[in-house]
Amino acid sequence: MKQHHPRGLSILFFTEMWERFSFYGMRAILVLYLTRETLGDNPGLGWSSAEALALYGWYTMLVYVMSIPGGIIADKWLGQKKTVFLGGMLLIAGHLTLAVNNMVGFYTGLVLIISGVGCLKPNISSMVGGLYKSGDPRRDSGFTIFYIGINIGAATAPLLIGYIGEVYGWHYGFGLAGIGMMIGQAIYLWGQKYLKDVGNFIPASKLEGTKTNKPLTKIDKDRVIVLLISFIIVIVFWAAYEQAGGLMNLYTHDKINRVIFGFEIPASLFQSVPAIFVIIFGTMVASFWRKRQLKGKESSSLFKMAIGTMVMGTGFLMMTGAALEVQDGGKAMLIWLILSYLLQVIGELSISPVALSFITKLAPMKYASIMMGVYFAATGLGNKVAGLVGELATHAGELEVFTGIFIFCLLFGLLLLVFFKKLKALTHGAEEISEN
Ligand code: GLN
């Protein structure tokens, strides 16, 4: 069944695709730049791995935690539309500052990028929800399409910016990230006419006496509670999933046999695999859930999130397989890694775009952007926990950590399935669809 989406979706799609291009491109070279020797053809900052990973952990947490102030700015002063624009400007300034080779520039650039993502990321996501009226059946698939855009940026950036950064110089890589964000910002400005009122700020004086300005009702409060509880799922999910950039990345480098037809594929290339899987399987997973829903079977967001966590966890069972193979000496087969990423992505597709859509259905109007900000902050917290779990593997061993993640996700998902009906009741039918 072909669905037509509002024109504004393509504007938000391309803006976010370029923003993610700059974000993931810069992320791909950050640790490499920090740890490379200060002398040589393409000098870095000469930090130790531990120092670099510590900065990386704080950075990946803070970019998302800053979504809370980003959401507050939108709800209280600027509205989502202008806050996204502000975020875009900060990001351009941040990436271009990194392109300049000096230490003050380096830290200033990072602060600008953290603030820029905080302003842009949660608000552009809320704007996608704003394209659809409540009960519009296209909302979930709109978010799936948006999520595919994110991953086109995420899949291509490490390859392009990584290559330019490593071969021509880190600062050219950072500069290219800045150019990517400029293209995104230009598309956003050009496309304003298609966004109409979406994301506009409504001043408090205009809200006086309207439904939006009334104190929260019991139903609103219940919905906020269920959202906050669902954010626990989000923390657990990202704490496991974000092993990809750390532990799984190192494991791929050290213990996976990457030789195909006599050629050894560099480990960093596998960083694009999950994003490519999102692009390939995004619509398939969404239409699986949609078909279930049309048949009248359970397919509420909370149910999808519970199943998604378990499927993603099963991905770590594949890594247990790899670790067992390594125990006998030698390296593990590549298929373990590929299957692991595949299962993780199928889980991701049942959680990440679903959660974005869920928030835009449940959050009370006046706190819409802040709730989205809190969601991203939860993913940031998950990223930080992921770093700690990854570190644990250096003491406890990879086999134990991979198996532990699998068992934890499975039990956590089962627990959610036991309670999800109670949680679902707290949404007070927010997910009912009106086919019109
Ligand atoms: N991979 C997704 C993105 O970059 C999700 C990130 C997140 O929710 N923390 O948008």
Residues whose N, C-alpha, C, O or C-beta is under 5 A from the ligand:
A	BS01	LIG	I150 T379
